[in-house]
Amino acid sequence: MAFCTGLIVANIYYCQPLVILVAKDFKIPESVAGRITYLTQIGYALGLFLLVPLGDMFERKKQILTISALAILALFVAAFSKTFFLLEIASVLIGACSIVPQLILPLAANLSSDENRGANIGVIMSGLLVGILASRAVSGTIGFWLGWRAVYFMAAGICALLIALMSKRFPQSYPSFKGGYQQLMSSMFSYIKTQPVLRETSIINFLAFAIISAFWTTMVLFLANPPFNFQTLQIGLFGIAGAAGALAAPLVGKLSDGNNPRKNLMIGFVLQIISIALFYFTKNHLYLFVIGIVLIDVGQQAIHVTNQTRIYTLIPEARNRLNTIFMSVSFIGASCGSALGLFLWDKGGWNLFCYGMTAIIILNILIYKFYGTKNLTLGNANTN
């Protein structure tokens, strides 16, 4: 599951190091080409909201295989795009069809005991995060040598192999929900009203995803311009530093199985602040930048794995729907973060970007403190 999750989620992030190449191919500004990064994330959010809840309604394995097949078609559309507009459409479709990891995670949660759920989610999240971060290095390298279209052809081939693997290895899983699609979707809104932990985790993740997505989008422009003037191949290799930070996910998962996992969130906020400070003072000192990449990704994992483990303890029979709300909000945050990062870069360069990210982290800490002082139920306060 960790292996498949990492390779499928990579579809969303292959495009980030390719922005410079796409801009040159279609003869458009780099900031315009950067749209494919947040359009892919918007598509992912749409897929999460419309498709992931079906995991509580239909057999999960069949749904996973069907959506993976649709992802292959979307990747081929991108590879054969003759206009940037068609690539934008394909980017939305790629995002919408890359939601399989969010079907695998609830499946894993259902198969896990209460004592090991957080640890198992951490293992799968480790695979997912390695996929996210290593995808940039792979994409940058292949794009440099073979062109950006070759990356999408490669991704389609990987998905085809994964379909064969998942059809053989994944167990069937039948949900207990017996209502219709309208009832399924309506129930999600009732959970938003009745579950304060779900609201807290979703809001915090919205801002955390905005920060990490803004960074990985904007850092491409930062490194492609003076004083570095790096090419796509060199920029993509920085994903390896982030992948190293993904090794912390299993540890965070184990810590999230404790009585008060909220404490892990503050660790994540502190690591994010330190990383932004290192980015601000990087200048031409790349070692500061690399350290910052590792820290910002470890901080992201501390926040995300903790929050995801918390929501899976709420209503076991509704895990897909809870995950839908949680991850839809997260990736809306990611798409907003990418757009904000490009905006800040255009208006004030790297320094303004760092100021903006610092402000978001401070806002997240205030939200964390606000929910910490609210009168949550004893069960939410102690176990979630």
N, C-alpha and C positions, 0 to 999 in steps of 0.2 A: 504493500500500500504506500509506503514512504517513497519507494522507487517510482511508482506510477504517478503519484501526486507531484513529485518534483519535476518530472519530464513534461507533464501536461500543463502545469501552471507556468512553465517557461514560455509558453505561447504568448502570454500577455506581455512579457518583458523583452522578447527578442528585438522589438522595434526600437528600444531606447538608444542603443549605440548606433543605430542605423540612420538616425535623423540627418546627420551630415550628408551621407550618401544619397538619401532620398531627395534632399534639397538640391543636390547637384544634378541628379538624374532628371527631375522635373523642372529644374531651373526656377526654384522658388526660394524665398528667404528661409533660413534655418528655423526661425521662430514659427513660421507657418507649417513647415514640415513637422515640427514638434507636436502638432495637433494629433498625430496618430497615436501618441503616447496616452493622452487622456481620453481619446475616443475609444481606444481599446478598453480602458478602465470603465468608461461609461457602459460599454457593451457588457462587460463583466457584471456590473451592478444590475443591469437589466436582466441578464441571465439568472443571477442570484434570486432576484425578486420573483421572476415568472416561472422558473424551471425547478429550482432547488426545493420549493415546498412540495413538489410532486413526489419527492422521496418518502414523504409520510403517507402517500396515497397509492403509489404503484411499486412494483417490485424493483428494488434499487439496482441490482446488477444489470438488468435489461436497460434501464434508464441510462446508466453509465456508459454502456456500449453504444447506444443509439446517439447520444450527444457527442461522444468521441468521434463517431463516423461523420457527423455534421461538421465537426471542427476541421476535418481533413478537407472538406469542400470549401470552407471559408479560407483556409490557408492557400489553396490553389487559386482562388479568386485574387488574393493579394499578390501571389507570385506572378500572375498573368496580367496585372493591372496596367493599362495603357495610359490612364490619367490619374492624377492625384486624387480626384473626387472618388473614383472607383476604389482606390486604396483606402480612403477614409471609410467608405461603406464596409469594405472587407475588414477593416480594423474593428469596427463595431461588432461585426459577426464573429470574428475570432474571439473577442472578449466574451460574447454571449455563450459561445460553445466551449469555453475553457473553464466552466464551473465544476467540472468533474471532481476536483479536490474537495469541494464543499459538499459533495455527495459521499465521498470516501470517508471523510472525518466523522460524520454522524454514524455511518456504518461501523466504523471502528469503535466509536463510543458505545454503540449497542452491544458489540461483541465483548466489551471490557467489563471487568468487575469494578465495583466502586473504588476499591483500594488501588487499582492499577490504571484507572481511566486517565488521570492526568499524565502519568508517565508514558502511556501508549500514545496519547495525543501529542506529547512532546516529541516522541520518536518520529511520528508522521510529519509533524511540523518541521522537524529538522530536515527531512527529505524535501519538504516543500520549499523551505528557505534556501537550501543548497541549490535547488532548481531555479529559484528566482534569481539568485545572485550569480551562479555559474552561467546562467543563460546569457548574461551580458558579455562575459568573456568569450563564450562560444560564438555568439552572434557577431561580436566585433571582429573576431578572427576570421570567420567565414566570409563576412561582409567585405572585409579588406581584400581578401584573396580572390573571391569568386563573385562578389557583388551582392547587393542586399536581397535580390530575388532568390538567390540560392538558399538563404536562411529559411525562407518560407517553404521551399521544396523539401529541405531537410526536416523541418518540423512536421510536415505532412507525412513523411516516411516514418518518423518516430511514432506518430499517433497510430499509424496502421499496425506497427509492431506491438504497441501497447494493447490494442484491441484484442489481438491474438492472445497475449499474456493474461489480460484480465478475464477473458472469457474462460480460460482454463483454471485460473487460480482463485478468483473471487467467489465467495459463497453467495448463495441466494439469500435475500432478506425481504420478508413480506411485512409491511407495516400493519398497524392495527386500526388506522383511521378508515372509517367506512362512509364518510360523507362525500359530497360533491366538491368540485373545484371552488365554487363560490363560497361554500362553507369553510373550506380549507383556508382561503385567502382572508375571509372575515375573521377567522380565529386569530390570525396573526396580529391584527389591530387590537384585539382584546388583550393579548399578551403585553403589548406596549403599554397599555393602560394599567395593567395589574401587576407587572413585574418591575419593581424599581431597579433591581440588579441588571436586568436587561437594558433598561434605559441608560444606566450609568456606564456599563461596559461599551455600549454602542456609541455614546457621545465621546468617550475617551478614545475609543478606537478610531472614530472619524478624524479626530485631530492628529492622532499618532500616525495614521496612514497618510494624511495630508503632508506631514513633515517628511516621512521617508520617501514618498513619491516625488515630492518637490525636489528633494535632494538628488535622486537618481536621474531626474529629467534635466535639472539645471547644471549638474556637474559635467554633463557632456559638453555644454557650451563653455563652461569655465575652463575645462582642459583643452578645448579645441582652439581657444584664443590665447593671445600673449599673457604671461611669459612662456607658456608651455607649447602651444601650437601642436598638440598631439593629434595623431591620426586615429581613425576608428579602431584599428587593431590595438593601439596602446590604451585607448580609453576603455575598451572592453575588458582588458586585463585587470582593471581595478575591481571588477566584480569578484575576483578571487579573494581579495581582502575581506569583502563582505561575506563570502561563503565560509571563511574561517570562523566568523562570528556565529554562524548558524549552528555550530557544535554546542552552543549553550542551550539550545531548545530542550533537549531531554532533561537537563538539570532543572530548568525553569518549570517544566512539566511536573517533575517530582515535588518541587517546592509548592506547586499549586494544589497538590493533594492534601496539604496541611489544613489546619483549622482557620487560618486567616490569610488567604492568598492575596488580599488587597495590598499587603505590605510590599509585594513584588512590584507593584505599579510605581511606587515612589523611586525604587531602584532604577526603573526604566527611565523616568523623567530626569533623574540626575545624570545618567549616562548620556541622554540626548543633549542636555545643556553643555556637558563637557565636550561632546563631539562638535557642536556648533561653534564653541569657543576655539577649538583646534582648527576648524575650517576657516574661521575669520582671520586667524593669525598665520595661516598657511603661507601666504605670499608665494615665495618660490621654494618653500621647504616641504617637499612632497612627503617626507616621513610623518609630519603632523597630519597631513591629509589622509594617509593610509591608516594611521591610528584612529583618526576620527571615523573612518568608514567602519572599522571593526566595532567601535563603541556604539555608533548609532544603530547598527544592526542588532547588537546584543540588547540594547535598550528597547528596540522595537519588539524583539522576541519576548522580553520580560513583560511587556505590556500586552502583547497579542495572545501569547500562549496562556497567560494567567486569565485574561478575560474570557477566552474561548472555553477553558476548563470550567470557569464559573458558570457560564450559561448552560453547559451540558448537565449541571447538577439540578437544574430547576424543574423541568417537566420532561421526564425521559421519553414519553410517547410523542412528544412534539419537538424532538431535537432538530429535525430538518427545518421546521418553521422558525424556531428560535435562531438557528444558524443563518437562515435567510435574512431575517431582520438585522442581525448582528453584522454579517458580512456585506449586505447591501449598503448599509450605512457606512461601513468601513471603506468600501470601494468608491462610493460617492465622494467620500473624503479624499481618497487617492486621486480621483480625477480632478477635484477642485484644487488639490495640492499641486498637481502638475501644471494646471493652468496658472495658478498663483505664482509658482516658481518662474515660469516663462515671463509673466507680467513684471515681477520684481527685477528679473534680469534685464529686461528692456528698459525699465525706469531708472535703475540705479546700480546695476551690475551685482557682483558677488557680495559686496558689503551690505547692500539693501536686502539681498536674499537672506543673509545671516540675521539681520535685525528682525525681519519678518518671521523667521522660524523661531527665534527666541521668544517673540511675543506669543506665538501659538503654544509653545511649551508652558509658558507662565499661565496662560488661559487654561490649559489642561490641568495644571496643578490646582488652580482655584476650583475647577469643577470637581476634582478628586476630593478636595477639602470640604466642599459643599455637601457632597453625598456622604462623606464620613461623619458629618455632624447631624445628618437627618436621622429621624427615628425609624430606622429599618426594623423589620421584625427580627426576633432573636435568631431565627433560622438563617435569614439572609446575612445578618451581621457575623454569625459564627462560621458558617460553612461556605459562604459565597463571596 
